[in-house]
Amino acid sequence: MLCSAISRSALELIHAEVMKKVHAQEEPGTMDKCNCATGIRYLLPCSHHIQLAVPIQVNQIVTCK
């Protein structure tokens, strides 16, 4: 379950990206050439990589070891 595997701040960033998708407020770009700050800075899925009604899997989150 995603909410027990990542930090609250990461979860909030992902939630913001889901809301962008829901309200069609995505940054310009495509999945192939996405340059969203969420993906670049935080290594989290951005609105271009999120599918509505499909759960985000823990393996979609990049972890540093």
Distance bins in CASP14 RR format, pairs under 12 A and 6 or more apart:
PFRMAT RR
TARGET T0000
AUTHOR 0000-0000-0000
RMODE 2
METHOD distances of the structure
MODEL  1
1 11 0 0 0 0 0 1 0 0 0 0 0
1 55 0 0 0 0 1 0 0 0 0 0 0
1 56 0 0 0 0 0 1 0 0 0 0 0
1 57 0 0 0 0 0 1 0 0 0 0 0
1 58 1 0 0 1 0 0 0 0 0 0 0
2 8 0 0 0 0 0 1 0 0 0 0 0
2 10 0 0 0 0 1 0 0 0 0 0 0
2 11 1 0 0 1 0 0 0 0 0 0 0
2 14 1 0 0 1 0 0 0 0 0 0 0
2 15 0 0 0 0 0 1 0 0 0 0 0
2 18 0 0 0 0 0 1 0 0 0 0 0
2 44 0 0 0 0 0 1 0 0 0 0 0
2 45 0 0 0 0 0 1 0 0 0 0 0
2 50 0 0 0 0 0 1 0 0 0 0 0
2 55 1 0 0 1 0 0 0 0 0 0 0
2 56 1 0 1 0 0 0 0 0 0 0 0
2 57 1 0 0 1 0 0 0 0 0 0 0
2 58 1 0 1 0 0 0 0 0 0 0 0
2 59 0 0 0 0 0 1 0 0 0 0 0
2 60 0 0 0 0 1 0 0 0 0 0 0
2 61 1 0 0 1 0 0 0 0 0 0 0
3 10 0 0 0 0 0 1 0 0 0 0 0
3 11 1 0 1 0 0 0 0 0 0 0 0
3 12 0 0 0 0 0 1 0 0 0 0 0
3 14 0 0 0 0 1 0 0 0 0 0 0
3 15 0 0 0 0 0 1 0 0 0 0 0
3 55 0 0 0 0 0 1 0 0 0 0 0
3 56 0 0 0 0 0 1 0 0 0 0 0
3 58 0 0 0 0 0 1 0 0 0 0 0
3 61 0 0 0 0 0 1 0 0 0 0 0
4 11 0 0 0 0 1 0 0 0 0 0 0
4 58 0 0 0 0 1 0 0 0 0 0 0
5 11 0 0 0 0 1 0 0 0 0 0 0
5 14 0 0 0 0 0 1 0 0 0 0 0
5 56 0 0 0 0 0 1 0 0 0 0 0
5 57 0 0 0 0 1 0 0 0 0 0 0
5 58 1 0 1 0 0 0 0 0 0 0 0
5 59 0 0 0 0 1 0 0 0 0 0 0
5 60 0 0 0 0 0 1 0 0 0 0 0
5 61 1 0 0 1 0 0 0 0 0 0 0
5 63 0 0 0 0 1 0 0 0 0 0 0
6 12 0 0 0 0 0 1 0 0 0 0 0
6 13 0 0 0 0 1 0 0 0 0 0 0
6 14 1 0 0 1 0 0 0 0 0 0 0
6 15 0 0 0 0 0 1 0 0 0 0 0
6 42 0 0 0 0 0 1 0 0 0 0 0
6 43 0 0 0 0 0 1 0 0 0 0 0
6 44 0 0 0 0 1 0 0 0 0 0 0
6 45 0 0 0 0 0 1 0 0 0 0 0
6 56 0 0 0 0 1 0 0 0 0 0 0
6 57 0 0 0 0 0 1 0 0 0 0 0
6 58 1 0 0 1 0 0 0 0 0 0 0
6 59 0 0 0 0 0 1 0 0 0 0 0
6 60 0 0 0 0 0 1 0 0 0 0 0
6 61 1 0 1 0 0 0 0 0 0 0 0
6 62 0 0 0 0 0 1 0 0 0 0 0
6 63 0 0 0 0 1 0 0 0 0 0 0
7 13 0 0 0 0 1 0 0 0 0 0 0
7 14 0 0 0 0 0 1 0 0 0 0 0
7 42 0 0 0 0 0 1 0 0 0 0 0
7 44 0 0 0 0 0 1 0 0 0 0 0
7 61 0 0 0 0 0 1 0 0 0 0 0
7 63 0 0 0 0 0 1 0 0 0 0 0
8 14 0 0 0 0 0 1 0 0 0 0 0
8 15 0 0 0 0 0 1 0 0 0 0 0
9 15 0 0 0 0 0 1 0 0 0 0 0
9 16 0 0 0 0 0 1 0 0 0 0 0
9 38 0 0 0 0 0 1 0 0 0 0 0
9 42 0 0 0 0 1 0 0 0 0 0 0
9 44 0 0 0 0 0 1 0 0 0 0 0
10 16 0 0 0 0 0 1 0 0 0 0 0
10 17 0 0 0 0 0 1 0 0 0 0 0
10 38 0 0 0 0 1 0 0 0 0 0 0
10 39 0 0 0 0 0 1 0 0 0 0 0
10 41 0 0 0 0 0 1 0 0 0 0 0
10 42 1 0 0 1 0 0 0 0 0 0 0
10 43 0 0 0 0 1 0 0 0 0 0 0
10 44 1 0 1 0 0 0 0 0 0 0 0
10 45 0 0 0 0 0 1 0 0 0 0 0
10 56 0 0 0 0 0 1 0 0 0 0 0
10 58 0 0 0 0 0 1 0 0 0 0 0
10 60 0 0 0 0 0 1 0 0 0 0 0
10 61 1 0 0 1 0 0 0 0 0 0 0
10 62 0 0 0 0 0 1 0 0 0 0 0
10 63 0 0 0 0 0 1 0 0 0 0 0
11 17 0 0 0 0 0 1 0 0 0 0 0
11 18 0 0 0 0 0 1 0 0 0 0 0
11 42 0 0 0 0 0 1 0 0 0 0 0
11 44 0 0 0 0 1 0 0 0 0 0 0
11 45 0 0 0 0 0 1 0 0 0 0 0
11 56 0 0 0 0 1 0 0 0 0 0 0
11 58 0 0 0 0 0 1 0 0 0 0 0
11 61 0 0 0 0 1 0 0 0 0 0 0
12 18 0 0 0 0 0 1 0 0 0 0 0
12 19 0 0 0 0 0 1 0 0 0 0 0
12 38 0 0 0 0 0 1 0 0 0 0 0
12 42 0 0 0 0 0 1 0 0 0 0 0
12 44 0 0 0 0 0 1 0 0 0 0 0
13 19 0 0 0 0 0 1 0 0 0 0 0
13 20 0 0 0 0 0 1 0 0 0 0 0
13 36 0 0 0 0 0 1 0 0 0 0 0
13 37 0 0 0 0 1 0 0 0 0 0 0
13 38 1 0 1 0 0 0 0 0 0 0 0
13 39 0 0 0 0 1 0 0 0 0 0 0
13 41 0 0 0 0 1 0 0 0 0 0 0
13 42 1 0 1 0 0 0 0 0 0 0 0
13 43 0 0 0 0 0 1 0 0 0 0 0
13 44 1 0 1 0 0 0 0 0 0 0 0
13 45 0 0 0 0 1 0 0 0 0 0 0
13 46 0 0 0 0 1 0 0 0 0 0 0
13 47 0 0 0 0 0 1 0 0 0 0 0
13 50 0 0 0 0 0 1 0 0 0 0 0
13 56 0 0 0 0 0 1 0 0 0 0 0
13 61 0 0 0 0 0 1 0 0 0 0 0
14 20 0 0 0 0 0 1 0 0 0 0 0
14 21 0 0 0 0 0 1 0 0 0 0 0
14 38 1 0 0 1 0 0 0 0 0 0 0
14 39 0 0 0 0 0 1 0 0 0 0 0
14 42 0 0 0 0 1 0 0 0 0 0 0
14 43 0 0 0 0 0 1 0 0 0 0 0
14 44 1 0 1 0 0 0 0 0 0 0 0
14 45 1 0 0 1 0 0 0 0 0 0 0
14 46 0 0 0 0 1 0 0 0 0 0 0
14 47 0 0 0 0 1 0 0 0 0 0 0
14 49 0 0 0 0 0 1 0 0 0 0 0
14 50 1 0 0 1 0 0 0 0 0 0 0
14 55 0 0 0 0 0 1 0 0 0 0 0
14 56 1 0 0 1 0 0 0 0 0 0 0
14 57 0 0 0 0 0 1 0 0 0 0 0
14 58 0 0 0 0 0 1 0 0 0 0 0
14 60 0 0 0 0 1 0 0 0 0 0 0
14 61 0 0 0 0 1 0 0 0 0 0 0
15 21 0 0 0 0 0 1 0 0 0 0 0
15 22 0 0 0 0 0 1 0 0 0 0 0
15 38 0 0 0 0 0 1 0 0 0 0 0
15 44 0 0 0 0 0 1 0 0 0 0 0
15 45 0 0 0 0 0 1 0 0 0 0 0
15 47 0 0 0 0 0 1 0 0 0 0 0
15 50 0 0 0 0 0 1 0 0 0 0 0
15 56 0 0 0 0 0 1 0 0 0 0 0
16 22 0 0 0 0 0 1 0 0 0 0 0
16 23 0 0 0 0 0 1 0 0 0 0 0
16 25 0 0 0 0 0 1 0 0 0 0 0
16 26 0 0 0 0 0 1 0 0 0 0 0
16 27 0 0 0 0 0 1 0 0 0 0 0
16 36 0 0 0 0 0 1 0 0 0 0 0
16 37 0 0 0 0 0 1 0 0 0 0 0
16 38 1 0 0 1 0 0 0 0 0 0 0
16 42 0 0 0 0 0 1 0 0 0 0 0
16 44 0 0 0 0 1 0 0 0 0 0 0
16 45 0 0 0 0 0 1 0 0 0 0 0
16 46 0 0 0 0 1 0 0 0 0 0 0
16 47 0 0 0 0 1 0 0 0 0 0 0
16 50 0 0 0 0 0 1 0 0 0 0 0
17 23 0 0 0 0 0 1 0 0 0 0 0
17 25 0 0 0 0 0 1 0 0 0 0 0
17 26 0 0 0 0 1 0 0 0 0 0 0
17 27 0 0 0 0 1 0 0 0 0 0 0
17 34 0 0 0 0 0 1 0 0 0 0 0
17 36 1 0 0 1 0 0 0 0 0 0 0
17 37 0 0 0 0 0 1 0 0 0 0 0
17 38 1 0 1 0 0 0 0 0 0 0 0
17 39 0 0 0 0 1 0 0 0 0 0 0
17 42 0 0 0 0 1 0 0 0 0 0 0
17 44 1 0 0 1 0 0 0 0 0 0 0
17 45 1 0 0 1 0 0 0 0 0 0 0
17 46 1 0 1 0 0 0 0 0 0 0 0
17 47 1 0 1 0 0 0 0 0 0 0 0
17 48 0 0 0 0 1 0 0 0 0 0 0
17 49 0 0 0 0 1 0 0 0 0 0 0
17 50 1 0 1 0 0 0 0 0 0 0 0
17 51 0 0 0 0 0 1 0 0 0 0 0
17 52 0 0 0 0 0 1 0 0 0 0 0
17 56 0 0 0 0 1 0 0 0 0 0 0
17 60 0 0 0 0 0 1 0 0 0 0 0
18 25 0 0 0 0 0 1 0 0 0 0 0
18 26 0 0 0 0 0 1 0 0 0 0 0
18 38 0 0 0 0 0 1 0 0 0 0 0
18 44 0 0 0 0 0 1 0 0 0 0 0
18 45 0 0 0 0 1 0 0 0 0 0 0
18 46 0 0 0 0 0 1 0 0 0 0 0
18 47 1 0 0 1 0 0 0 0 0 0 0
18 48 0 0 0 0 0 1 0 0 0 0 0
18 49 0 0 0 0 0 1 0 0 0 0 0
18 50 1 0 1 0 0 0 0 0 0 0 0
18 51 0 0 0 0 0 1 0 0 0 0 0
18 52 1 0 0 1 0 0 0 0 0 0 0
18 53 0 0 0 0 0 1 0 0 0 0 0
18 54 0 0 0 0 0 1 0 0 0 0 0
18 55 0 0 0 0 0 1 0 0 0 0 0
18 56 0 0 0 0 1 0 0 0 0 0 0
19 25 1 0 0 1 0 0 0 0 0 0 0
19 26 0 0 0 0 0 1 0 0 0 0 0
19 38 0 0 0 0 0 1 0 0 0 0 0
19 47 0 0 0 0 1 0 0 0 0 0 0
19 50 0 0 0 0 0 1 0 0 0 0 0
19 52 0 0 0 0 0 1 0 0 0 0 0
20 26 1 0 1 0 0 0 0 0 0 0 0
20 27 1 0 0 1 0 0 0 0 0 0 0
20 28 0 0 0 0 0 1 0 0 0 0 0
20 36 0 0 0 0 1 0 0 0 0 0 0
20 37 0 0 0 0 0 1 0 0 0 0 0
20 38 0 0 0 0 1 0 0 0 0 0 0
20 45 0 0 0 0 0 1 0 0 0 0 0
20 46 0 0 0 0 1 0 0 0 0 0 0
20 47 1 0 1 0 0 0 0 0 0 0 0
20 48 0 0 0 0 1 0 0 0 0 0 0
20 49 0 0 0 0 0 1 0 0 0 0 0
20 50 0 0 0 0 1 0 0 0 0 0 0
20 52 0 0 0 0 0 1 0 0 0 0 0
21 27 0 0 0 0 0 1 0 0 0 0 0
21 36 0 0 0 0 0 1 0 0 0 0 0
21 38 0 0 0 0 0 1 0 0 0 0 0
21 45 0 0 0 0 0 1 0 0 0 0 0
21 46 0 0 0 0 1 0 0 0 0 0 0
21 47 1 0 1 0 0 0 0 0 0 0 0
21 48 0 0 0 0 1 0 0 0 0 0 0
21 49 0 0 0 0 1 0 0 0 0 0 0
21 50 1 0 1 0 0 0 0 0 0 0 0
21 51 0 0 0 0 1 0 0 0 0 0 0
21 52 1 0 0 1 0 0 0 0 0 0 0
21 53 0 0 0 0 0 1 0 0 0 0 0
21 54 0 0 0 0 0 1 0 0 0 0 0
21 56 0 0 0 0 0 1 0 0 0 0 0
22 47 0 0 0 0 1 0 0 0 0 0 0
22 50 0 0 0 0 1 0 0 0 0 0 0
22 51 0 0 0 0 0 1 0 0 0 0 0
22 52 1 0 0 1 0 0 0 0 0 0 0
22 53 0 0 0 0 0 1 0 0 0 0 0
23 47 0 0 0 0 1 0 0 0 0 0 0
23 52 0 0 0 0 0 1 0 0 0 0 0
24 47 0 0 0 0 1 0 0 0 0 0 0
24 52 0 0 0 0 0 1 0 0 0 0 0
25 47 0 0 0 0 1 0 0 0 0 0 0
26 34 0 0 0 0 1 0 0 0 0 0 0
26 36 0 0 0 0 1 0 0 0 0 0 0
26 38 0 0 0 0 0 1 0 0 0 0 0
26 46 0 0 0 0 1 0 0 0 0 0 0
26 47 1 0 1 0 0 0 0 0 0 0 0
26 48 1 0 0 1 0 0 0 0 0 0 0
26 49 0 0 0 0 0 1 0 0 0 0 0
26 50 0 0 0 0 1 0 0 0 0 0 0
26 52 0 0 0 0 0 1 0 0 0 0 0
27 33 0 0 0 0 0 1 0 0 0 0 0
27 34 0 0 0 0 1 0 0 0 0 0 0
27 35 1 0 0 1 0 0 0 0 0 0 0
27 36 1 0 1 0 0 0 0 0 0 0 0
27 37 0 0 0 0 1 0 0 0 0 0 0
27 38 0 0 0 0 1 0 0 0 0 0 0
27 39 0 0 0 0 0 1 0 0 0 0 0
27 40 0 0 0 0 0 1 0 0 0 0 0
27 46 1 0 0 1 0 0 0 0 0 0 0
27 47 1 0 0 1 0 0 0 0 0 0 0
27 48 0 0 0 0 1 0 0 0 0 0 0
28 34 0 0 0 0 1 0 0 0 0 0 0
28 35 0 0 0 0 1 0 0 0 0 0 0
28 36 0 0 0 0 1 0 0 0 0 0 0
28 46 0 0 0 0 0 1 0 0 0 0 0
28 47 0 0 0 0 0 1 0 0 0 0 0
28 48 0 0 0 0 1 0 0 0 0 0 0
29 35 1 0 0 1 0 0 0 0 0 0 0
29 36 1 0 0 1 0 0 0 0 0 0 0
29 46 0 0 0 0 1 0 0 0 0 0 0
29 47 0 0 0 0 1 0 0 0 0 0 0
29 48 1 0 0 1 0 0 0 0 0 0 0
29 49 0 0 0 0 0 1 0 0 0 0 0
30 36 0 0 0 0 0 1 0 0 0 0 0
30 46 0 0 0 0 0 1 0 0 0 0 0
30 47 0 0 0 0 0 1 0 0 0 0 0
30 48 1 0 0 1 0 0 0 0 0 0 0
30 49 0 0 0 0 0 1 0 0 0 0 0
31 39 0 0 0 0 0 1 0 0 0 0 0
31 45 0 0 0 0 0 1 0 0 0 0 0
31 46 0 0 0 0 1 0 0 0 0 0 0
31 47 0 0 0 0 0 1 0 0 0 0 0
31 48 1 0 1 0 0 0 0 0 0 0 0
31 49 1 0 0 1 0 0 0 0 0 0 0
31 50 0 0 0 0 0 1 0 0 0 0 0
31 51 0 0 0 0 0 1 0 0 0 0 0
32 48 0 0 0 0 1 0 0 0 0 0 0
32 49 0 0 0 0 0 1 0 0 0 0 0
33 48 0 0 0 0 1 0 0 0 0 0 0
34 40 0 0 0 0 1 0 0 0 0 0 0
34 45 0 0 0 0 1 0 0 0 0 0 0
34 46 1 0 0 1 0 0 0 0 0 0 0
34 47 0 0 0 0 1 0 0 0 0 0 0
34 48 1 0 1 0 0 0 0 0 0 0 0
34 49 1 0 0 1 0 0 0 0 0 0 0
34 50 0 0 0 0 0 1 0 0 0 0 0
35 41 0 0 0 0 0 1 0 0 0 0 0
35 46 0 0 0 0 1 0 0 0 0 0 0
35 48 0 0 0 0 1 0 0 0 0 0 0
36 42 0 0 0 0 1 0 0 0 0 0 0
36 43 0 0 0 0 0 1 0 0 0 0 0
36 44 0 0 0 0 1 0 0 0 0 0 0
36 45 0 0 0 0 1 0 0 0 0 0 0
36 46 1 1 0 0 0 0 0 0 0 0 0
36 47 1 0 0 1 0 0 0 0 0 0 0
36 48 1 0 0 1 0 0 0 0 0 0 0
36 49 0 0 0 0 1 0 0 0 0 0 0
36 50 0 0 0 0 0 1 0 0 0 0 0
37 43 0 0 0 0 0 1 0 0 0 0 0
37 44 0 0 0 0 0 1 0 0 0 0 0
37 46 0 0 0 0 1 0 0 0 0 0 0
37 47 0 0 0 0 0 1 0 0 0 0 0
38 44 1 0 1 0 0 0 0 0 0 0 0
38 45 1 0 0 1 0 0 0 0 0 0 0
38 46 1 0 1 0 0 0 0 0 0 0 0
38 47 1 0 0 1 0 0 0 0 0 0 0
38 48 0 0 0 0 1 0 0 0 0 0 0
38 49 0 0 0 0 1 0 0 0 0 0 0
38 50 0 0 0 0 0 1 0 0 0 0 0
38 61 0 0 0 0 0 1 0 0 0 0 0
38 62 0 0 0 0 0 1 0 0 0 0 0
39 45 1 0 0 1 0 0 0 0 0 0 0
39 46 1 0 1 0 0 0 0 0 0 0 0
39 47 0 0 0 0 0 1 0 0 0 0 0
39 48 0 0 0 0 1 0 0 0 0 0 0
39 49 0 0 0 0 1 0 0 0 0 0 0
39 50 0 0 0 0 0 1 0 0 0 0 0
39 60 0 0 0 0 0 1 0 0 0 0 0
39 61 0 0 0 0 0 1 0 0 0 0 0
39 62 0 0 0 0 1 0 0 0 0 0 0
40 46 0 0 0 0 1 0 0 0 0 0 0
40 62 0 0 0 0 0 1 0 0 0 0 0
41 62 0 0 0 0 0 1 0 0 0 0 0
42 61 0 0 0 0 1 0 0 0 0 0 0
42 62 0 0 0 0 1 0 0 0 0 0 0
42 63 0 0 0 0 0 1 0 0 0 0 0
42 64 0 0 0 0 0 1 0 0 0 0 0
43 49 0 0 0 0 0 1 0 0 0 0 0
43 60 0 0 0 0 0 1 0 0 0 0 0
43 61 1 0 0 1 0 0 0 0 0 0 0
43 62 1 1 0 0 0 0 0 0 0 0 0
43 63 0 0 0 0 1 0 0 0 0 0 0
43 64 0 0 0 0 1 0 0 0 0 0 0
44 50 0 0 0 0 1 0 0 0 0 0 0
44 56 0 0 0 0 1 0 0 0 0 0 0
44 58 0 0 0 0 0 1 0 0 0 0 0
44 60 0 0 0 0 1 0 0 0 0 0 0
44 61 1 0 0 1 0 0 0 0 0 0 0
44 62 1 0 0 1 0 0 0 0 0 0 0
44 63 0 0 0 0 0 1 0 0 0 0 0
45 51 0 0 0 0 1 0 0 0 0 0 0
45 54 0 0 0 0 0 1 0 0 0 0 0
45 55 0 0 0 0 0 1 0 0 0 0 0
45 56 1 0 0 1 0 0 0 0 0 0 0
45 57 0 0 0 0 1 0 0 0 0 0 0
45 58 0 0 0 0 0 1 0 0 0 0 0
45 59 0 0 0 0 0 1 0 0 0 0 0
45 60 1 0 1 0 0 0 0 0 0 0 0
45 61 1 0 0 1 0 0 0 0 0 0 0
45 62 0 0 0 0 1 0 0 0 0 0 0
46 56 0 0 0 0 0 1 0 0 0 0 0
46 60 0 0 0 0 0 1 0 0 0 0 0
47 56 0 0 0 0 0 1 0 0 0 0 0
49 56 0 0 0 0 1 0 0 0 0 0 0
49 57 0 0 0 0 0 1 0 0 0 0 0
49 60 1 0 0 1 0 0 0 0 0 0 0
49 61 0 0 0 0 0 1 0 0 0 0 0
49 62 0 0 0 0 0 1 0 0 0 0 0
50 56 1 0 0 1 0 0 0 0 0 0 0
50 57 0 0 0 0 0 1 0 0 0 0 0
50 60 0 0 0 0 1 0 0 0 0 0 0
51 57 0 0 0 0 0 1 0 0 0 0 0
51 60 0 0 0 0 0 1 0 0 0 0 0
54 60 0 0 0 0 0 1 0 0 0 0 0
END
